Amino acid sequence: MENDNKTDKELLGKGLKRMGVCLLFMFLGPTALHLAFSNDEKPLYIPLLIFALMLCVLAIVFLFLGINTIMNSIFKKK
């Protein structure tokens, strides 16, 4: 009899890649946000602020997707 509670390694790798992308966005988003707030007199203030906020939102989305994928790889029922 084979154990059915094995972790799906391919799905786990996909989740870890998403967490890596999340980590990248977690550093880039606040850094860009700081740059935008420190240069509020410049003409590119609004586009940089929008870009930084999008990076922060993407960090949250990839965090959720990565954790969800990792949990599915561990606990998914077949």
C-alpha positions in Angstrom: 0.0 0.0 0.0 1.4 3.4 -1.0 1.2 6.5 1.2 -1.3 9.0 -0.3 -0.2 11.9 1.9 2.9 12.8 -0.1 3.8 16.4 -0.9 3.5 17.3 -4.5 7.1 18.5 -5.2 6.3 20.2 -8.5 3.5 22.3 -6.9 5.8 23.0 -3.9 8.5 24.4 -6.2 5.9 26.6 -8.0 4.8 28.0 -4.6 8.4 28.6 -3.5 9.0 30.5 -6.8 6.0 32.7 -6.1 7.3 33.4 -2.6 10.7 34.4 -4.2 8.9 36.8 -6.5 7.0 38.1 -3.4 10.2 38.7 -1.6 11.5 40.7 -4.6 8.4 42.9 -4.6 8.5 43.2 -0.8 11.9 45.0 -1.2 11.2 46.9 -4.4 7.8 48.3 -3.4 8.7 50.1 -0.2 12.0 51.3 -1.7 10.1 52.9 -4.6 7.5 54.3 -2.2 10.3 55.9 -0.2 11.8 57.4 -3.3 8.4 58.7 -4.4 7.7 60.4 -1.0 11.2 61.9 -0.8 10.8 63.6 -4.2 7.3 65.0 -4.0 8.3 68.2 -5.9 9.5 66.3 -9.0 7.3 65.9 -12.1 7.5 62.0 -11.9 6.1 62.0 -8.4 2.6 60.7 -9.3 3.7 58.0 -11.8 6.4 56.7 -9.4 3.9 56.7 -6.5 1.4 54.7 -8.6 4.2 52.3 -9.6 5.3 51.8 -6.0 1.8 51.2 -4.8 1.3 48.6 -7.5 4.5 46.8 -6.5 3.3 46.7 -2.9 -0.1 45.3 -3.9 1.8 42.7 -6.1 3.8 41.7 -3.1 0.6 41.0 -1.1 -0.9 39.1 -4.0 2.1 36.9 -4.6 2.4 36.3 -0.9 -1.2 35.0 -0.8 -0.7 32.9 -4.0 2.6 31.5 -2.8 1.2 30.4 0.6 -1.9 29.0 -1.0 0.1 27.0 -3.6 2.4 25.6 -0.9 -0.6 24.6 1.3 -2.2 22.9 -1.7 1.0 21.0 -2.4 1.1 19.7 1.2 -2.6 19.1 2.0 -4.3 18.6 -1.3 -6.7 15.7 -1.4 -6.6 13.5 -4.5 
